[in-house]
């Protein structure tokens, strides 16, 4: 929600999936890739802004309380 792109380990499958679905983050395998992706974000304010906005939109769209409540209700009814 802070409009800050995520930078997550590739082995964190759930986090990588959220980054992929939202367009709000990047992932890395090892330190050299971490450094490369971090520099990419630091050097490109427009990319950082787009990804931050995309992450915020994703959280609002997928995890706003009414949406979570509906999903929980459906799960309980099933």
mmCIF file of the N, C-alpha and C atoms, coordinates in Angstrom:
data_MODEL
# 
_entry.id   MODEL 
# 
loop_
_atom_site.group_PDB 
_atom_site.id 
_atom_site.type_symbol 
_atom_site.label_atom_id 
_atom_site.label_alt_id 
_atom_site.label_comp_id 
_atom_site.label_asym_id 
_atom_site.label_entity_id 
_atom_site.label_seq_id 
_atom_site.pdbx_PDB_ins_code 
_atom_site.Cartn_x 
_atom_site.Cartn_y 
_atom_site.Cartn_z 
_atom_site.occupancy 
_atom_site.B_iso_or_equiv 
_atom_site.pdbx_formal_charge 
_atom_site.auth_seq_id 
_atom_site.auth_comp_id 
_atom_site.auth_asym_id 
_atom_site.auth_atom_id 
_atom_site.pdbx_PDB_model_num 
ATOM 1   N N  . UNK A 1 1  ? 0.814   -1.200  0.000   1.00 0.00 ? 1  UNK A N  1 
ATOM 2   C CA . UNK A 1 1  ? 0.000   0.000   0.000   1.00 0.00 ? 1  UNK A CA 1 
ATOM 3   C C  . UNK A 1 1  ? 0.859   1.267   0.000   1.00 0.00 ? 1  UNK A C  1 
ATOM 4   N N  . UNK A 1 2  ? 2.142   1.113   0.267   1.00 0.00 ? 2  UNK A N  1 
ATOM 5   C CA . UNK A 1 2  ? 3.038   2.264   0.352   1.00 0.00 ? 2  UNK A CA 1 
ATOM 6   C C  . UNK A 1 2  ? 3.582   2.685   -1.010  1.00 0.00 ? 2  UNK A C  1 
ATOM 7   N N  . UNK A 1 3  ? 3.113   2.030   -2.070  1.00 0.00 ? 3  UNK A N  1 
ATOM 8   C CA . UNK A 1 3  ? 3.586   2.328   -3.431  1.00 0.00 ? 3  UNK A CA 1 
ATOM 9   C C  . UNK A 1 3  ? 5.089   2.110   -3.583  1.00 0.00 ? 3  UNK A C  1 
ATOM 10  N N  . UNK A 1 4  ? 5.582   1.083   -2.903  1.00 0.00 ? 4  UNK A N  1 
ATOM 11  C CA . UNK A 1 4  ? 6.987   0.717   -2.999  1.00 0.00 ? 4  UNK A CA 1 
ATOM 12  C C  . UNK A 1 4  ? 7.087   -0.654  -3.648  1.00 0.00 ? 4  UNK A C  1 
ATOM 13  N N  . UNK A 1 5  ? 7.778   -0.786  -4.769  1.00 0.00 ? 5  UNK A N  1 
ATOM 14  C CA . UNK A 1 5  ? 7.890   -2.095  -5.405  1.00 0.00 ? 5  UNK A CA 1 
ATOM 15  C C  . UNK A 1 5  ? 8.548   -3.112  -4.469  1.00 0.00 ? 5  UNK A C  1 
ATOM 16  N N  . UNK A 1 6  ? 8.117   -4.340  -4.590  1.00 0.00 ? 6  UNK A N  1 
ATOM 17  C CA . UNK A 1 6  ? 8.707   -5.424  -3.800  1.00 0.00 ? 6  UNK A CA 1 
ATOM 18  C C  . UNK A 1 6  ? 9.912   -5.988  -4.550  1.00 0.00 ? 6  UNK A C  1 
ATOM 19  N N  . UNK A 1 7  ? 10.864  -6.484  -3.785  1.00 0.00 ? 7  UNK A N  1 
ATOM 20  C CA . UNK A 1 7  ? 12.034  -7.171  -4.338  1.00 0.00 ? 7  UNK A CA 1 
ATOM 21  C C  . UNK A 1 7  ? 12.200  -8.423  -3.495  1.00 0.00 ? 7  UNK A C  1 
ATOM 22  N N  . UNK A 1 8  ? 11.832  -9.568  -4.065  1.00 0.00 ? 8  UNK A N  1 
ATOM 23  C CA . UNK A 1 8  ? 11.714  -10.800 -3.284  1.00 0.00 ? 8  UNK A CA 1 
ATOM 24  C C  . UNK A 1 8  ? 12.593  -11.913 -3.847  1.00 0.00 ? 8  UNK A C  1 
ATOM 25  N N  . UNK A 1 9  ? 12.891  -12.883 -2.993  1.00 0.00 ? 9  UNK A N  1 
ATOM 26  C CA . UNK A 1 9  ? 13.674  -14.046 -3.437  1.00 0.00 ? 9  UNK A CA 1 
ATOM 27  C C  . UNK A 1 9  ? 12.837  -14.910 -4.365  1.00 0.00 ? 9  UNK A C  1 
ATOM 28  N N  . UNK A 1 10 ? 13.455  -15.388 -5.407  1.00 0.00 ? 10 UNK A N  1 
ATOM 29  C CA . UNK A 1 10 ? 12.775  -16.252 -6.370  1.00 0.00 ? 10 UNK A CA 1 
ATOM 30  C C  . UNK A 1 10 ? 12.231  -17.511 -5.710  1.00 0.00 ? 10 UNK A C  1 
ATOM 31  N N  . UNK A 1 11 ? 12.904  -18.004 -4.676  1.00 0.00 ? 11 UNK A N  1 
ATOM 32  C CA . UNK A 1 11 ? 12.478  -19.230 -4.005  1.00 0.00 ? 11 UNK A CA 1 
ATOM 33  C C  . UNK A 1 11 ? 11.254  -19.024 -3.122  1.00 0.00 ? 11 UNK A C  1 
ATOM 34  N N  . UNK A 1 12 ? 10.859  -17.788 -2.881  1.00 0.00 ? 12 UNK A N  1 
ATOM 35  C CA . UNK A 1 12 ? 9.634   -17.497 -2.125  1.00 0.00 ? 12 UNK A CA 1 
ATOM 36  C C  . UNK A 1 12 ? 8.485   -17.487 -3.128  1.00 0.00 ? 12 UNK A C  1 
ATOM 37  N N  . UNK A 1 13 ? 7.992   -18.677 -3.445  1.00 0.00 ? 13 UNK A N  1 
ATOM 38  C CA . UNK A 1 13 ? 7.031   -18.847 -4.541  1.00 0.00 ? 13 UNK A CA 1 
ATOM 39  C C  . UNK A 1 13 ? 5.791   -17.972 -4.390  1.00 0.00 ? 13 UNK A C  1 
ATOM 40  N N  . UNK A 1 14 ? 5.263   -17.863 -3.191  1.00 0.00 ? 14 UNK A N  1 
ATOM 41  C CA . UNK A 1 14 ? 4.049   -17.061 -2.983  1.00 0.00 ? 14 UNK A CA 1 
ATOM 42  C C  . UNK A 1 14 ? 4.336   -15.586 -3.267  1.00 0.00 ? 14 UNK A C  1 
ATOM 43  N N  . UNK A 1 15 ? 5.453   -15.080 -2.768  1.00 0.00 ? 15 UNK A N  1 
ATOM 44  C CA . UNK A 1 15 ? 5.788   -13.680 -3.004  1.00 0.00 ? 15 UNK A CA 1 
ATOM 45  C C  . UNK A 1 15 ? 6.075   -13.417 -4.478  1.00 0.00 ? 15 UNK A C  1 
ATOM 46  N N  . UNK A 1 16 ? 6.771   -14.344 -5.113  1.00 0.00 ? 16 UNK A N  1 
ATOM 47  C CA . UNK A 1 16 ? 7.048   -14.180 -6.538  1.00 0.00 ? 16 UNK A CA 1 
ATOM 48  C C  . UNK A 1 16 ? 5.736   -14.173 -7.328  1.00 0.00 ? 16 UNK A C  1 
ATOM 49  N N  . UNK A 1 17 ? 4.805   -15.031 -6.947  1.00 0.00 ? 17 UNK A N  1 
ATOM 50  C CA . UNK A 1 17 ? 3.506   -15.072 -7.616  1.00 0.00 ? 17 UNK A CA 1 
ATOM 51  C C  . UNK A 1 17 ? 2.763   -13.748 -7.451  1.00 0.00 ? 17 UNK A C  1 
ATOM 52  N N  . UNK A 1 18 ? 2.792   -13.175 -6.255  1.00 0.00 ? 18 UNK A N  1 
ATOM 53  C CA . UNK A 1 18 ? 2.151   -11.871 -6.041  1.00 0.00 ? 18 UNK A CA 1 
ATOM 54  C C  . UNK A 1 18 ? 2.811   -10.806 -6.910  1.00 0.00 ? 18 UNK A C  1 
ATOM 55  N N  . UNK A 1 19 ? 4.118   -10.821 -6.998  1.00 0.00 ? 19 UNK A N  1 
ATOM 56  C CA . UNK A 1 19 ? 4.827   -9.853  -7.851  1.00 0.00 ? 19 UNK A CA 1 
ATOM 57  C C  . UNK A 1 19 ? 4.414   -10.017 -9.302  1.00 0.00 ? 19 UNK A C  1 
ATOM 58  N N  . UNK A 1 20 ? 4.336   -11.241 -9.745  1.00 0.00 ? 20 UNK A N  1 
ATOM 59  C CA . UNK A 1 20 ? 3.965   -11.521 -11.135 1.00 0.00 ? 20 UNK A CA 1 
ATOM 60  C C  . UNK A 1 20 ? 2.526   -11.071 -11.410 1.00 0.00 ? 20 UNK A C  1 
ATOM 61  N N  . UNK A 1 21 ? 1.599   -11.449 -10.532 1.00 0.00 ? 21 UNK A N  1 
ATOM 62  C CA . UNK A 1 21 ? 0.186   -11.100 -10.733 1.00 0.00 ? 21 UNK A CA 1 
ATOM 63  C C  . UNK A 1 21 ? -0.064  -9.597  -10.664 1.00 0.00 ? 21 UNK A C  1 
ATOM 64  N N  . UNK A 1 22 ? 0.635   -8.939  -9.763  1.00 0.00 ? 22 UNK A N  1 
ATOM 65  C CA . UNK A 1 22 ? 0.380   -7.516  -9.550  1.00 0.00 ? 22 UNK A CA 1 
ATOM 66  C C  . UNK A 1 22 ? 1.175   -6.613  -10.480 1.00 0.00 ? 22 UNK A C  1 
ATOM 67  N N  . UNK A 1 23 ? 2.323   -7.096  -10.922 1.00 0.00 ? 23 UNK A N  1 
ATOM 68  C CA . UNK A 1 23 ? 3.234   -6.217  -11.648 1.00 0.00 ? 23 UNK A CA 1 
ATOM 69  C C  . UNK A 1 23 ? 3.914   -5.243  -10.700 1.00 0.00 ? 23 UNK A C  1 
ATOM 70  N N  . UNK A 1 24 ? 3.855   -5.550  -9.408  1.00 0.00 ? 24 UNK A N  1 
ATOM 71  C CA . UNK A 1 24 ? 4.356   -4.636  -8.395  1.00 0.00 ? 24 UNK A CA 1 
ATOM 72  C C  . UNK A 1 24 ? 5.688   -5.015  -7.775  1.00 0.00 ? 24 UNK A C  1 
ATOM 73  N N  . UNK A 1 25 ? 6.413   -5.920  -8.413  1.00 0.00 ? 25 UNK A N  1 
ATOM 74  C CA . UNK A 1 25 ? 7.685   -6.286  -7.821  1.00 0.00 ? 25 UNK A CA 1 
ATOM 75  C C  . UNK A 1 25 ? 8.537   -7.133  -8.740  1.00 0.00 ? 25 UNK A C  1 
ATOM 76  N N  . UNK A 1 26 ? 9.765   -7.327  -8.307  1.00 0.00 ? 26 UNK A N  1 
ATOM 77  C CA . UNK A 1 26 ? 10.752  -8.128  -9.034  1.00 0.00 ? 26 UNK A CA 1 
ATOM 78  C C  . UNK A 1 26 ? 11.275  -9.204  -8.098  1.00 0.00 ? 26 UNK A C  1 
ATOM 79  N N  . UNK A 1 27 ? 11.938  -10.204 -8.663  1.00 0.00 ? 27 UNK A N  1 
ATOM 80  C CA . UNK A 1 27 ? 12.503  -11.270 -7.848  1.00 0.00 ? 27 UNK A CA 1 
ATOM 81  C C  . UNK A 1 27 ? 13.918  -11.575 -8.313  1.00 0.00 ? 27 UNK A C  1 
ATOM 82  N N  . UNK A 1 28 ? 14.665  -12.219 -7.439  1.00 0.00 ? 28 UNK A N  1 
ATOM 83  C CA . UNK A 1 28 ? 16.078  -12.503 -7.700  1.00 0.00 ? 28 UNK A CA 1 
ATOM 84  C C  . UNK A 1 28 ? 16.441  -13.876 -7.149  1.00 0.00 ? 28 UNK A C  1 
ATOM 85  N N  . UNK A 1 29 ? 17.487  -14.480 -7.724  1.00 0.00 ? 29 UNK A N  1 
ATOM 86  C CA . UNK A 1 29 ? 17.982  -15.782 -7.266  1.00 0.00 ? 29 UNK A CA 1 
ATOM 87  C C  . UNK A 1 29 ? 19.115  -15.651 -6.263  1.00 0.00 ? 29 UNK A C  1 
ATOM 88  N N  . UNK A 1 30 ? 20.028  -14.742 -6.516  1.00 0.00 ? 30 UNK A N  1 
ATOM 89  C CA . UNK A 1 30 ? 21.213  -14.612 -5.673  1.00 0.00 ? 30 UNK A CA 1 
ATOM 90  C C  . UNK A 1 30 ? 21.628  -13.143 -5.642  1.00 0.00 ? 30 UNK A C  1 
ATOM 91  N N  . UNK A 1 31 ? 22.642  -12.856 -4.835  1.00 0.00 ? 31 UNK A N  1 
ATOM 92  C CA . UNK A 1 31 ? 23.002  -11.456 -4.606  1.00 0.00 ? 31 UNK A CA 1 
ATOM 93  C C  . UNK A 1 31 ? 23.260  -10.656 -5.877  1.00 0.00 ? 31 UNK A C  1 
ATOM 94  N N  . UNK A 1 32 ? 24.001  -11.159 -6.857  1.00 0.00 ? 32 UNK A N  1 
ATOM 95  C CA . UNK A 1 32 ? 24.220  -10.339 -8.058  1.00 0.00 ? 32 UNK A CA 1 
ATOM 96  C C  . UNK A 1 32 ? 22.909  -9.927  -8.737  1.00 0.00 ? 32 UNK A C  1 
ATOM 97  N N  . UNK A 1 33 ? 21.923  -10.819 -8.755  1.00 0.00 ? 33 UNK A N  1 
ATOM 98  C CA . UNK A 1 33 ? 20.630  -10.450 -9.340  1.00 0.00 ? 33 UNK A CA 1 
ATOM 99  C C  . UNK A 1 33 ? 19.895  -9.445  -8.455  1.00 0.00 ? 33 UNK A C  1 
ATOM 100 N N  . UNK A 1 34 ? 20.004  -9.627  -7.142  1.00 0.00 ? 34 UNK A N  1 
ATOM 101 C CA . UNK A 1 34 ? 19.399  -8.654  -6.225  1.00 0.00 ? 34 UNK A CA 1 
ATOM 102 C C  . UNK A 1 34 ? 19.956  -7.263  -6.511  1.00 0.00 ? 34 UNK A C  1 
ATOM 103 N N  . UNK A 1 35 ? 21.265  -7.178  -6.602  1.00 0.00 ? 35 UNK A N  1 
ATOM 104 C CA . UNK A 1 35 ? 21.915  -5.888  -6.862  1.00 0.00 ? 35 UNK A CA 1 
ATOM 105 C C  . UNK A 1 35 ? 21.449  -5.306  -8.196  1.00 0.00 ? 35 UNK A C  1 
ATOM 106 N N  . UNK A 1 36 ? 21.381  -6.156  -9.215  1.00 0.00 ? 36 UNK A N  1 
ATOM 107 C CA . UNK A 1 36 ? 20.960  -5.705  -10.547 1.00 0.00 ? 36 UNK A CA 1 
ATOM 108 C C  . UNK A 1 36 ? 19.535  -5.151  -10.514 1.00 0.00 ? 36 UNK A C  1 
ATOM 109 N N  . UNK A 1 37 ? 18.622  -5.884  -9.872  1.00 0.00 ? 37 UNK A N  1 
ATOM 110 C CA . UNK A 1 37 ? 17.221  -5.447  -9.823  1.00 0.00 ? 37 UNK A CA 1 
ATOM 111 C C  . UNK A 1 37 ? 17.051  -4.210  -8.947  1.00 0.00 ? 37 UNK A C  1 
ATOM 112 N N  . UNK A 1 38 ? 17.792  -4.132  -7.852  1.00 0.00 ? 38 UNK A N  1 
ATOM 113 C CA . UNK A 1 38 ? 17.725  -2.958  -6.995  1.00 0.00 ? 38 UNK A CA 1 
ATOM 114 C C  . UNK A 1 38 ? 18.208  -1.720  -7.746  1.00 0.00 ? 38 UNK A C  1 
ATOM 115 N N  . UNK A 1 39 ? 19.328  -1.853  -8.450  1.00 0.00 ? 39 UNK A N  1 
ATOM 116 C CA . UNK A 1 39 ? 19.835  -0.721  -9.236  1.00 0.00 ? 39 UNK A CA 1 
ATOM 117 C C  . UNK A 1 39 ? 18.863  -0.336  -10.340 1.00 0.00 ? 39 UNK A C  1 
ATOM 118 N N  . UNK A 1 40 ? 18.226  -1.329  -10.928 1.00 0.00 ? 40 UNK A N  1 
ATOM 119 C CA . UNK A 1 40 ? 17.209  -1.058  -11.962 1.00 0.00 ? 40 UNK A CA 1 
ATOM 120 C C  . UNK A 1 40 ? 16.098  -0.187  -11.388 1.00 0.00 ? 40 UNK A C  1 
ATOM 121 N N  . UNK A 1 41 ? 15.626  -0.538  -10.195 1.00 0.00 ? 41 UNK A N  1 
ATOM 122 C CA . UNK A 1 41 ? 14.568  0.249   -9.565  1.00 0.00 ? 41 UNK A CA 1 
ATOM 123 C C  . UNK A 1 41 ? 15.057  1.639   -9.165  1.00 0.00 ? 41 UNK A C  1 
ATOM 124 N N  . UNK A 1 42 ? 16.261  1.707   -8.617  1.00 0.00 ? 42 UNK A N  1 
ATOM 125 C CA . UNK A 1 42 ? 16.795  2.998   -8.186  1.00 0.00 ? 42 UNK A CA 1 
ATOM 126 C C  . UNK A 1 42 ? 17.056  3.932   -9.359  1.00 0.00 ? 42 UNK A C  1 
ATOM 127 N N  . UNK A 1 43 ? 17.453  3.371   -10.490 1.00 0.00 ? 43 UNK A N  1 
ATOM 128 C CA . UNK A 1 43 ? 17.809  4.186   -11.659 1.00 0.00 ? 43 UNK A CA 1 
ATOM 129 C C  . UNK A 1 43 ? 16.620  4.586   -12.526 1.00 0.00 ? 43 UNK A C  1 
ATOM 130 N N  . UNK A 1 44 ? 15.442  4.037   -12.251 1.00 0.00 ? 44 UNK A N  1 
ATOM 131 C CA . UNK A 1 44 ? 14.287  4.289   -13.117 1.00 0.00 ? 44 UNK A CA 1 
ATOM 132 C C  . UNK A 1 44 ? 13.075  4.698   -12.277 1.00 0.00 ? 44 UNK A C  1 
ATOM 133 N N  . UNK A 1 45 ? 12.973  5.980   -11.939 1.00 0.00 ? 45 UNK A N  1 
ATOM 134 C CA . UNK A 1 45 ? 11.854  6.441   -11.110 1.00 0.00 ? 45 UNK A CA 1 
ATOM 135 C C  . UNK A 1 45 ? 10.482  6.146   -11.728 1.00 0.00 ? 45 UNK A C  1 
ATOM 136 N N  . UNK A 1 46 ? 10.370  6.216   -13.046 1.00 0.00 ? 46 UNK A N  1 
ATOM 137 C CA . UNK A 1 46 ? 9.077   5.943   -13.692 1.00 0.00 ? 46 UNK A CA 1 
ATOM 138 C C  . UNK A 1 46 ? 8.681   4.475   -13.502 1.00 0.00 ? 46 UNK A C  1 
ATOM 139 N N  . UNK A 1 47 ? 9.634   3.567   -13.657 1.00 0.00 ? 47 UNK A N  1 
ATOM 140 C CA . UNK A 1 47 ? 9.371   2.140   -13.429 1.00 0.00 ? 47 UNK A CA 1 
ATOM 141 C C  . UNK A 1 47 ? 8.974   1.913   -11.981 1.00 0.00 ? 47 UNK A C  1 
ATOM 142 N N  . UNK A 1 48 ? 9.725   2.517   -11.067 1.00 0.00 ? 48 UNK A N  1 
ATOM 143 C CA . UNK A 1 48 ? 9.436   2.392   -9.640  1.00 0.00 ? 48 UNK A CA 1 
ATOM 144 C C  . UNK A 1 48 ? 8.021   2.870   -9.335  1.00 0.00 ? 48 UNK A C  1 
ATOM 145 N N  . UNK A 1 49 ? 7.622   3.982   -9.903  1.00 0.00 ? 49 UNK A N  1 
ATOM 146 C CA . UNK A 1 49 ? 6.289   4.535   -9.690  1.00 0.00 ? 49 UNK A CA 1 
ATOM 147 C C  . UNK A 1 49 ? 5.210   3.615   -10.261 1.00 0.00 ? 49 UNK A C  1 
ATOM 148 N N  . UNK A 1 50 ? 5.424   3.128   -11.493 1.00 0.00 ? 50 UNK A N  1 
ATOM 149 C CA . UNK A 1 50 ? 4.442   2.228   -12.119 1.00 0.00 ? 50 UNK A CA 1 
ATOM 150 C C  . UNK A 1 50 ? 4.269   0.954   -11.296 1.00 0.00 ? 50 UNK A C  1 
ATOM 151 N N  . UNK A 1 51 ? 5.389   0.372   -10.892 1.00 0.00 ? 51 UNK A N  1 
ATOM 152 C CA . UNK A 1 51 ? 5.311   -0.863  -10.123 1.00 0.00 ? 51 UNK A CA 1 
ATOM 153 C C  . UNK A 1 51 ? 4.687   -0.617  -8.751  1.00 0.00 ? 51 UNK A C  1 
ATOM 154 N N  . UNK A 1 52 ? 5.036   0.490   -8.120  1.00 0.00 ? 52 UNK A N  1 
ATOM 155 C CA . UNK A 1 52 ? 4.444   0.816   -6.821  1.00 0.00 ? 52 UNK A CA 1 
ATOM 156 C C  . UNK A 1 52 ? 2.943   1.007   -6.926  1.00 0.00 ? 52 UNK A C  1 
ATOM 157 N N  . UNK A 1 53 ? 2.517   1.716   -7.957  1.00 0.00 ? 53 UNK A N  1 
ATOM 158 C CA . UNK A 1 53 ? 1.075   1.912   -8.171  1.00 0.00 ? 53 UNK A CA 1 
ATOM 159 C C  . UNK A 1 53 ? 0.381   0.590   -8.482  1.00 0.00 ? 53 UNK A C  1 
ATOM 160 N N  . UNK A 1 54 ? 1.030   -0.249  -9.289  1.00 0.00 ? 54 UNK A N  1 
ATOM 161 C CA . UNK A 1 54 ? 0.444   -1.550  -9.637  1.00 0.00 ? 54 UNK A CA 1 
ATOM 162 C C  . UNK A 1 54 ? 0.287   -2.421  -8.394  1.00 0.00 ? 54 UNK A C  1 
ATOM 163 N N  . UNK A 1 55 ? 1.276   -2.408  -7.517  1.00 0.00 ? 55 UNK A N  1 
ATOM 164 C CA . UNK A 1 55 ? 1.182   -3.182  -6.281  1.00 0.00 ? 55 UNK A CA 1 
ATOM 165 C C  . UNK A 1 55 ? 0.056   -2.696  -5.401  1.00 0.00 ? 55 UNK A C  1 
ATOM 166 N N  . UNK A 1 56 ? -0.072  -1.389  -5.268  1.00 0.00 ? 56 UNK A N  1 
ATOM 167 C CA . UNK A 1 56 ? -1.150  -0.814  -4.459  1.00 0.00 ? 56 UNK A CA 1 
ATOM 168 C C  . UNK A 1 56 ? -2.514  -1.177  -5.042  1.00 0.00 ? 56 UNK A C  1 
ATOM 169 N N  . UNK A 1 57 ? -2.657  -1.059  -6.361  1.00 0.00 ? 57 UNK A N  1 
ATOM 170 C CA . UNK A 1 57 ? -3.925  -1.416  -7.012  1.00 0.00 ? 57 UNK A CA 1 
ATOM 171 C C  . UNK A 1 57 ? -4.258  -2.886  -6.785  1.00 0.00 ? 57 UNK A C  1 
ATOM 172 N N  . UNK A 1 58 ? -3.256  -3.735  -6.871  1.00 0.00 ? 58 UNK A N  1 
ATOM 173 C CA . UNK A 1 58 ? -3.453  -5.176  -6.660  1.00 0.00 ? 58 UNK A CA 1 
ATOM 174 C C  . UNK A 1 58 ? -3.955  -5.463  -5.250  1.00 0.00 ? 58 UNK A C  1 
ATOM 175 N N  . UNK A 1 59 ? -3.337  -4.853  -4.272  1.00 0.00 ? 59 UNK A N  1 
ATOM 176 C CA . UNK A 1 59 ? -3.771  -5.077  -2.883  1.00 0.00 ? 59 UNK A CA 1 
ATOM 177 C C  . UNK A 1 59 ? -5.197  -4.584  -2.699  1.00 0.00 ? 59 UNK A C  1 
ATOM 178 N N  . UNK A 1 60 ? -5.510  -3.430  -3.212  1.00 0.00 ? 60 UNK A N  1 
ATOM 179 C CA . UNK A 1 60 ? -6.881  -2.908  -3.094  1.00 0.00 ? 60 UNK A CA 1 
ATOM 180 C C  . UNK A 1 60 ? -7.888  -3.816  -3.795  1.00 0.00 ? 60 UNK A C  1 
ATOM 181 N N  . UNK A 1 61 ? -7.513  -4.318  -4.951  1.00 0.00 ? 61 UNK A N  1 
ATOM 182 C CA . UNK A 1 61 ? -8.415  -5.144  -5.754  1.00 0.00 ? 61 UNK A CA 1 
ATOM 183 C C  . UNK A 1 61 ? -8.599  -6.541  -5.154  1.00 0.00 ? 61 UNK A C  1 
ATOM 184 N N  . UNK A 1 62 ? -7.532  -7.118  -4.626  1.00 0.00 ? 62 UNK A N  1 
ATOM 185 C CA . UNK A 1 62 ? -7.580  -8.506  -4.172  1.00 0.00 ? 62 UNK A CA 1 
ATOM 186 C C  . UNK A 1 62 ? -7.736  -8.684  -2.667  1.00 0.00 ? 62 UNK A C  1 
ATOM 187 N N  . UNK A 1 63 ? -7.379  -7.669  -1.874  1.00 0.00 ? 63 UNK A N  1 
ATOM 188 C CA . UNK A 1 63 ? -7.320  -7.875  -0.429  1.00 0.00 ? 63 UNK A CA 1 
ATOM 189 C C  . UNK A 1 63 ? -8.058  -6.829  0.394   1.00 0.00 ? 63 UNK A C  1 
ATOM 190 N N  . UNK A 1 64 ? -8.910  -6.040  -0.240  1.00 0.00 ? 64 UNK A N  1 
ATOM 191 C CA . UNK A 1 64 ? -9.765  -5.136  0.534   1.00 0.00 ? 64 UNK A CA 1 
ATOM 192 C C  . UNK A 1 64 ? -10.693 -5.995  1.396   1.00 0.00 ? 64 UNK A C  1 
ATOM 193 N N  . UNK A 1 65 ? -11.013 -5.508  2.569   1.00 0.00 ? 65 UNK A N  1 
ATOM 194 C CA . UNK A 1 65 ? -11.776 -6.309  3.518   1.00 0.00 ? 65 UNK A CA 1 
ATOM 195 C C  . UNK A 1 65 ? -13.066 -6.902  2.923   1.00 0.00 ? 65 UNK A C  1 
ATOM 196 N N  . UNK A 1 66 ? -13.900 -6.157  2.194   1.00 0.00 ? 66 UNK A N  1 
ATOM 197 C CA . UNK A 1 66 ? -15.125 -6.760  1.641   1.00 0.00 ? 66 UNK A CA 1 
ATOM 198 C C  . UNK A 1 66 ? -14.836 -7.954  0.720   1.00 0.00 ? 66 UNK A C  1 
ATOM 199 N N  . UNK A 1 67 ? -13.753 -7.889  -0.020  1.00 0.00 ? 67 UNK A N  1 
ATOM 200 C CA . UNK A 1 67 ? -13.391 -8.983  -0.927  1.00 0.00 ? 67 UNK A CA 1 
ATOM 201 C C  . UNK A 1 67 ? -12.940 -10.194 -0.126  1.00 0.00 ? 67 UNK A C  1 
ATOM 202 N N  . UNK A 1 68 ? -12.106 -9.979  0.871   1.00 0.00 ? 68 UNK A N  1 
ATOM 203 C CA . UNK A 1 68 ? -11.645 -11.080 1.723   1.00 0.00 ? 68 UNK A CA 1 
ATOM 204 C C  . UNK A 1 68 ? -12.830 -11.693 2.445   1.00 0.00 ? 68 UNK A C  1 
ATOM 205 N N  . UNK A 1 69 ? -13.721 -10.858 2.922   1.00 0.00 ? 69 UNK A N  1 
ATOM 206 C CA . UNK A 1 69 ? -14.910 -11.348 3.637   1.00 0.00 ? 69 UNK A CA 1 
ATOM 207 C C  . UNK A 1 69 ? -15.770 -12.238 2.730   1.00 0.00 ? 69 UNK A C  1 
ATOM 208 N N  . UNK A 1 70 ? -15.984 -11.819 1.483   1.00 0.00 ? 70 UNK A N  1 
ATOM 209 C CA . UNK A 1 70 ? -16.755 -12.637 0.528   1.00 0.00 ? 70 UNK A CA 1 
ATOM 210 C C  . UNK A 1 70 ? -16.072 -13.975 0.272   1.00 0.00 ? 70 UNK A C  1 
ATOM 211 N N  . UNK A 1 71 ? -14.762 -13.960 0.097   1.00 0.00 ? 71 UNK A N  1 
ATOM 212 C CA . UNK A 1 71 ? -14.040 -15.207 -0.138  1.00 0.00 ? 71 UNK A CA 1 
ATOM 213 C C  . UNK A 1 71 ? -14.147 -16.146 1.066   1.00 0.00 ? 71 UNK A C  1 
ATOM 214 N N  . UNK A 1 72 ? -14.025 -15.586 2.242   1.00 0.00 ? 72 UNK A N  1 
ATOM 215 C CA . UNK A 1 72 ? -14.146 -16.384 3.455   1.00 0.00 ? 72 UNK A CA 1 
ATOM 216 C C  . UNK A 1 72 ? -15.549 -16.965 3.568   1.00 0.00 ? 72 UNK A C  1 
ATOM 217 N N  . UNK A 1 73 ? -16.556 -16.166 3.318   1.00 0.00 ? 73 UNK A N  1 
ATOM 218 C CA . UNK A 1 73 ? -17.940 -16.636 3.383   1.00 0.00 ? 73 UNK A CA 1 
ATOM 219 C C  . UNK A 1 73 ? -18.169 -17.781 2.389   1.00 0.00 ? 73 UNK A C  1 
ATOM 220 N N  . UNK A 1 74 ? -17.678 -17.626 1.167   1.00 0.00 ? 74 UNK A N  1 
ATOM 221 C CA . UNK A 1 74 ? -17.816 -18.703 0.164   1.00 0.00 ? 74 UNK A CA 1 
ATOM 222 C C  . UNK A 1 74 ? -17.120 -19.964 0.623   1.00 0.00 ? 74 UNK A C  1 
ATOM 223 N N  . UNK A 1 75 ? -15.945 -19.825 1.204   1.00 0.00 ? 75 UNK A N  1 
ATOM 224 C CA . UNK A 1 75 ? -15.207 -20.996 1.687   1.00 0.00 ? 75 UNK A CA 1 
ATOM 225 C C  . UNK A 1 75 ? -15.970 -21.691 2.803   1.00 0.00 ? 75 UNK A C  1 
ATOM 226 N N  . UNK A 1 76 ? -16.549 -20.924 3.696   1.00 0.00 ? 76 UNK A N  1 
ATOM 227 C CA . UNK A 1 76 ? -17.303 -21.510 4.805   1.00 0.00 ? 76 UNK A CA 1 
ATOM 228 C C  . UNK A 1 76 ? -18.578 -22.217 4.309   1.00 0.00 ? 76 UNK A C  1 
ATOM 229 N N  . UNK A 1 77 ? -19.185 -21.656 3.271   1.00 0.00 ? 77 UNK A N  1 
ATOM 230 C CA . UNK A 1 77 ? -20.413 -22.248 2.718   1.00 0.00 ? 77 UNK A CA 1 
ATOM 231 C C  . UNK A 1 77 ? -20.122 -23.519 1.923   1.00 0.00 ? 77 UNK A C  1 
ATOM 232 N N  . UNK A 1 78 ? -18.907 -23.610 1.384   1.00 0.00 ? 78 UNK A N  1 
ATOM 233 C CA . UNK A 1 78 ? -18.539 -24.779 0.564   1.00 0.00 ? 78 UNK A CA 1 
ATOM 234 C C  . UNK A 1 78 ? -18.239 -25.930 1.423   1.00 0.00 ? 78 UNK A C  1 
# 
